[in-house]
């Protein structure tokens, strides 16, 4: 059943949000891959069995588990057992269950969504049991933290794990001297179709000599195909980056991201590259309302969170024009914030997890300041 080799202290399981047979959303794959890299930086033998979140864990009941890690764990109502099956008897959930980068999904991207959201007592009871096992919940954005705290669930901000790469943290941001290439990531929802067409036209007009790409993060469907077909008609090149996280290496040589995909935006920030994000749902809204991560983000909807904002593309391209002229001045603070969040929350969290995993050599070196 298990192709992974057990460590000396037990098996590691990672609950992934990536649907291998579904949308093939590369953003979900990036979350899992980022978590693995953060741990392997500290625990070289970490080699988890990947389990999709909807799969029950009963088959591991007779197995010695070192960890169950859940990066991108959802904190919606009925998370358990609807989104994450875990164990039928929740009392079987071990002490070594670690949710991290906890997320929240909602179609209406405004603050009322968070302020008015309520949990059932069953969900709150589940959250309390998780906190008892692994401590306060580390969350993707500050609005989630406030929402959980309002329900007396201890939580703290750690950010989306995909923001953090130990090999990049602390490095200098070098703004592009000229924009020679731009990617546009295609939205989730068809309601933004006309807005996308406008955005594509404006990108083409603003950067007529640049290499322009229209990029899919999920399996192409009839709606995303309409967007990419239009993009190609005005001079963009189509790229399908869905599936394996290595596909995102394409961004290594691109100067600027503009689009709807949160993990397109985050992939660029992770690489110390500028990006502008059109906010289409609560996932992006929460990140955009976390301190200076608001830089380069634009509401795709009117303030009601329902009607598409026809003026958003013009506002975005005007902002980009200003940033190009001033050397992307706003983004220096973004990368400082990411580094600060890493040092204050993410590094301590994964250092403690490394201690729990038993890698003494690393933890002692960290305590000594190496």
SEVEXRO-792235 format. One record per residue (C-alpha): x, z, y; residue in one letter. Coordinates in steps of 0.25 Angstrom, whole numbers, padded with zeros to 4 digits, always signed. Layout:
# SEVEXRO-792235
XZYa...
***
This chain:
# SEVEXRO-792235
+0000+0000+0000x+0011+0004+0010x+0022-0005+0012x+0029+0004+0022x+0039+0014+0017x+0036+0029+0019x+0045+0037+0027x+0051+0050+0021x+0040+0058+0028x+0028+0049+0026x+0021+0036+0030x+0018+0032+0044x+0005+0025+0047x+0002+0017+0060x-0012+0014+0064x-0012+0001+0071x-0023-0005+0080x-0018-0019+0076x-0029-0027+0068x-0021-0036+0059x-0033-0044+0055x-0040-0043+0068x-0037-0046+0082x-0021-0045+0080x-0020-0039+0093x-0005-0038+0096x-0007-0027+0106x-0012-0018+0094x+0001-0022+0086x+0009-0019+0098x+0004-0004+0099x+0007-0002+0084x+0021-0008+0086x+0024+0000+0098x+0021+0013+0091x+0030+0009+0079x+0041+0005+0089x+0040+0018+0096x+0041+0026+0084x+0052+0018+0077x+0060+0021+0089x+0060+0035+0085x+0057+0034+0070x+0064+0023+0064x+0057+0024+0050x+0043+0023+0056x+0037+0012+0048x+0022+0014+0048x+0011+0008+0039x+0002+0000+0049x-0013+0003+0047x-0024-0003+0055x-0032+0008+0063x-0045+0004+0055x-0039+0007+0042x-0042+0021+0035x-0030+0029+0032x-0035+0036+0019x-0025+0028+0011x-0014+0036+0017x-0020+0050+0013x-0010+0051+0002x+0001+0047+0010x+0011+0055+0018x+0009+0050+0032x+0020+0053+0042x+0012+0047+0054x-0001+0040+0057x+0002+0033+0071x-0010+0027+0079x-0005+0019+0091x-0016+0014+0100x-0026+0024+0093x-0039+0022+0099x-0046+0034+0106x-0060+0028+0107x-0072+0035+0102x-0073+0033+0087x-0059+0030+0086x-0059+0037+0073x-0064+0031+0063x-0069+0018+0070x-0056+0013+0076x-0046+0021+0067x-0050+0024+0053x-0040+0035+0050x-0045+0044+0039x-0059+0046+0035x-0057+0061+0035x-0050+0062+0049x-0044+0076+0044x-0035+0067+0035x-0028+0062+0048x-0014+0068+0047x-0007+0076+0058x+0003+0064+0060x-0008+0055+0066x-0003+0050+0079x-0012+0041+0089x-0004+0036+0101x-0007+0026+0112x-0021+0030+0110x-0031+0019+0116x-0045+0017+0120x-0053+0004+0120x-0065+0001+0129x-0071-0012+0134x-0073-0007+0148x-0060-0005+0156x-0063+0006+0167x-0062+0021+0169x-0076+0024+0166x-0073+0020+0151x-0064+0031+0150x-0071+0041+0159x-0084+0039+0151x-0079+0037+0137x-0084+0048+0127x-0080+0052+0113x-0088+0056+0102x-0085+0070+0096x-0080+0064+0083x-0070+0056+0091x-0066+0068+0099x-0064+0076+0087x-0055+0065+0081x-0047+0065+0093x-0045+0080+0093x-0040+0079+0078x-0030+0069+0082x-0025+0077+0094x-0024+0089+0084x-0015+0081+0075x-0006+0073+0085x-0008+0079+0099x-0014+0072+0112x-0017+0058+0111x-0007+0048+0117x-0015+0037+0124x-0013+0023+0129x-0018+0026+0143x-0022+0037+0153x-0037+0034+0153x-0037+0037+0138x-0030+0050+0140x-0040+0054+0151x-0052+0050+0142x-0047+0058+0130x-0043+0070+0139x-0057+0070+0144x-0062+0072+0130x-0052+0084+0128x-0043+0075+0119x-0028+0077+0123x-0021+0064+0126x-0010+0059+0134x-0005+0045+0139x+0006+0038+0131x+0002+0023+0134x+0001+0011+0125x+0012+0012+0115x+0015-0003+0118x+0020+0001+0131x+0032+0008+0125x+0045+0002+0119x+0057+0011+0117x+0066-0001+0119x+0060-0004+0133x+0056+0009+0139x+0064+0012+0151x+0069-0002+0153x+0069-0008+0166x+0058-0017+0171x+0063-0031+0175x+0052-0039+0182x+0052-0054+0179x+0058-0062+0190x+0048-0073+0188x+0036-0075+0180x+0040-0086+0170x+0030-0082+0159x+0016-0075+0159x+0007-0071+0147x-0008-0069+0148x-0014-0061+0137x-0028-0064+0133x-0039-0054+0134x-0048-0047+0123x-0061-0050+0129x-0068-0064+0132x-0074-0059+0145x-0061-0061+0152x-0060-0075+0149x-0063-0081+0163x-0054-0070+0169x-0043-0074+0159x-0044-0089+0163x-0042-0085+0178x-0030-0076+0175x-0024-0087+0167x-0026-0097+0179x-0020-0087+0188x-0008-0084+0179x-0005-0099+0178x-0006-0101+0194x+0003-0089+0196x+0014-0093+0187x+0013-0108+0185x+0027-0109+0180x+0027-0098+0170x+0025-0099+0155x+0011-0094+0153x+0006-0088+0140x-0008-0084+0135x-0007-0074+0125x-0016-0068+0114x-0014-0054+0109x-0025-0055+0099x-0029-0065+0089x-0035-0077+0096x-0050-0078+0097x-0059-0088+0104x-0059-0080+0117x-0044-0078+0118x-0043-0093+0114x-0051-0097+0126x-0041-0089+0135x-0029-0095+0129x-0035-0109+0129x-0037-0108+0144x-0024-0102+0146x-0017-0114+0139x-0025-0124+0147x-0019-0118+0159x-0004-0118+0154x-0003-0105+0146x+0004-0105+0132x-0004-0097+0121x+0003-0086+0113x-0004-0078+0102x+0003-0064+0101x-0007-0057+0093x-0003-0050+0080x+0012-0046+0078x+0018-0038+0090x+0030-0046+0089x+0022-0057+0096x+0022-0049+0109x+0037-0052+0110x+0032-0065+0116x+0031-0056+0129x+0046-0053+0129x+0048-0066+0137x+0036-0066+0146x+0036-0061+0160x+0022-0057+0163x+0009-0053+0156x-0005-0055+0162x-0017-0053+0153x-0027-0044+0146x-0020-0039+0134x-0016-0024+0136x-0004-0026+0126x+0000-0039+0133x+0001-0030+0145x+0008-0019+0138x+0017-0028+0130x+0023-0033+0144x+0024-0019+0149x+0031-0015+0136x+0041-0026+0139x+0043-0021+0154x+0036-0034+0158x+0025-0035+0169x+0010-0037+0164x-0003-0038+0170x-0016-0034+0162x-0030-0037+0164x-0038-0025+0159x-0050-0029+0150x-0053-0016+0143x-0050-0001+0142x-0037-0002+0135x-0030-0010+0147x-0038-0002+0157x-0033+0012+0152x-0018+0007+0152x-0020+0001+0166x-0026+0014+0171x-0013+0022+0166x-0005+0024+0178x+0004+0013+0182x+0000+0005+0170x-0010-0001+0179x+0000-0010+0185x-0003-0025+0182x-0017-0021+0176x-0030-0027+0181x-0044-0025+0178x-0051-0037+0171x-0064-0031+0174x-0072-0026+0186x-0072-0011+0188x-0085-0010+0179x-0076-0014+0167x-0086-0025+0163x-0085-0037+0173x-0073-0046+0173x-0065-0046+0186x-0063-0060+0190x-0053-0056+0201x-0044-0049+0191x-0035-0061+0188x-0032-0063+0203x-0028-0049+0205x-0019-0049+0193x-0012-0062+0197x-0010-0057+0212x-0004-0044+0206x+0005-0052+0197x+0010-0060+0209x+0013-0048+0217x+0021-0042+0205x+0029-0055+0203x+0033-0054+0218x+0037-0040+0218x+0044-0040+0204x+0033-0033+0197x+0036-0020+0205x+0023-0013+0199x+0028-0014+0185x+0040-0005+0187x+0031+0007+0187x+0024+0003+0175x+0037+0003+0167x+0041+0016+0172x+0027+0022+0168x+0029+0016+0154x+0043+0023+0153x+0037+0036+0158x+0026+0036+0149x+0035+0033+0137x+0045+0044+0141x+0034+0055+0144x+0024+0052+0133x+0028+0041+0123x+0042+0045+0119x+0038+0059+0117x+0026+0056+0109x+0035+0047+0100x+0046+0056+0100x+0037+0067+0095x+0031+0057+0084x+0045+0054+0080x+0047+0069+0077x+0035+0070+0069x+0040+0058+0061x+0052+0066+0058x+0063+0058+0065x+0071+0070+0069x+0083+0062+0073x+0076+0054+0084x+0068+0067+0089x+0081+0075+0090x+0088+0063+0098x+0076+0062+0107x+0077+0077+0110x+0091+0076+0113x+0088+0065+0123x+0095+0054+0116x
***
